[in-house]
């Protein structure tokens, strides 16, 4: 009897053991709390716009740049649209730069994309006759005797000053009389091409005023304008025939450059008043290039 009881109890014991083991293995799942996403940044709306000028006067050909101020300063969308109600009188670009075209009145309007707030400036354009123009290099005005020397492939930028300064002008036309030596683009940028001499001319489309300068292209040339060292350096007579007299050039190195840009004569000037013989040179236009202590002076000379 005991033996049978043991047989019956054994399966029950095994079942209880298995159930107990299963209960121990079952665990509650673990949970992690994820951080909440950051709220989106709030857009700051535009509340208004203003211009630094409400009215202004310009003469034809001149420009001004209007400055727009958006309120508040921390506005999210600061995109602006610019427009002119009379582009025959004045145009405006995407940066607020106004260019006067012809006599009359134009209203320049700036509009915010956000909120479509507006501000305006009334521009009155006048026609003021000019009486002359002058070429400028590196803020130095060039007179008719000024000489410029550059190397092939070197560049320089010429500009124009008006008389009066607020005179009206249309298109400036730039030309070179020898593009094999030097070229010039519509903005007055000159590029040396090969050795020689070229005359650069700018002409106003309105009135036909002109200004010119000579550019000599030569190996070893440097941009030069006017007097770059002290002293009254004079070459005379000019034009000369067989000899030229030079004063104020003591201690300088002289190069005589012909119209092809080649060095035709070299000499050290050792006296404050010195005469140099140039009988061997043919008639023509020459550049006298004086150099001393790294400073340079050029003078245009004609041999008859």
Buried (B, 14 or more C-beta within 10 A) or exposed (E): EEEEEEEEEEEEEEEEEEEEEEEEEEEEEEEEEEEEEEEEEEEEEBEBBEBEBEEBEBBBBBEBEBEBEBEEEEBEBBEBEBBBEBEEBBBBEEEBEBBBBBBBEBBBBBBBEBBEBBBBBBBBBBBBEBEBBBBBBEEEBBEEEBBBBBBBEBEBEBBBBBEEEEBBBEEBEBBBEBEEBBBBEEEBEBBBBBBBBBBBBBBBEBBEBBBBBBBBBBEEBBBBBBBBBEBEBEBEEBEBEEEBBBBBBBEBEBBBBBBBBEBBBEBEBEEEEBEBEBEEBEEBBBBBBBBBEEEBBBBBBEBE
